[in-house]
Amino acid sequence: MDYETSYWLFILILPLVSFLYSSVGHGGASGYLALMALFSFPHIMMKQTALLLNLFVAGISFFQYYKGGYFNFKLFFYFALGSVPSAFIGGFWTIDPDLYKKILGFLLFFAIARIVFTQKNKLQKTNVPSPIIAIGIGVIIGFFSGLIGIGGGIILTPILLLMHWCTMKQAAAVSALFIWVNSASGLIGQFSSGVHLKSSVFLMLAFALLGGSFGAFYGSKKWKNKQLEYFLALVLTTASIKLIVF
């Protein structure tokens, strides 16, 4: 399949991916990277493209969840305090393409687990993480976010829920802004290293915003479609295997 054909197939599927991710408060970078890997996009454009799309879609998600009253600033602050500077460092670094693919393939399993094992949101008693633990987790997630080109929500959200630090909707709101600041920091790191965006990314951005706007609206209103989410999990699994094995 040539690049032009891959590009247009990517464009057609892109709104579905951004729709599903934004519905749970995510920007969708892992999904965009998975699709680009499946369609054999040039390695050099994957990272900055995913971060840019992430930035806008996560921003829309955060706006909708914030309006719904789910955002917890104190929970967000310490994670972001650790993640933002390390995301810049990760974004500035460049790594071997083969190693990049292996790390991305591994991280995609977080996104798959997030989709397959998520249960319906139920209000429950939550704990509060200590600032030191939150900052430490933020540093680790932030670095890999900038290095690979993701916002880190696929890693942060399962941690928040597993540790009972917030409810599902609160996790979506916190993760959305967490993704936004990490994507911005990682993108600045990319630009600082001399990377430039291709003009084709702006059409991608328009289609991602189309799906992301609807997904964020319906997701914040407690709408879900598990069949579509499982389809996305299948796409991510296929991409993950391709990245790790081939």
Secondary structure, 3 states (H helix, E strand, C coil): CCHHHHHHHHHHHHHHHHHHHHHCCCCCHHHHHHHHHHCCCCHHHHHHHHHHHHHHHHHHHHHHHHHCCCCCHHHHHHHHHHHHHHHHHHHHCCCCHHHHHHHHHHHHHHHHHHHHCCCCCCCCCCCCCCHHHHHHHHHHHHHHHHHHCCCCHHHHHHHHHHCCCCCHHHHHHHHHHHHHHHHHHHHHHHHHCCCCCCCCHHHHHHHHHHHHHHHHHHHHCCCCCHHHHHHHHHHHHHHHHHHHHC
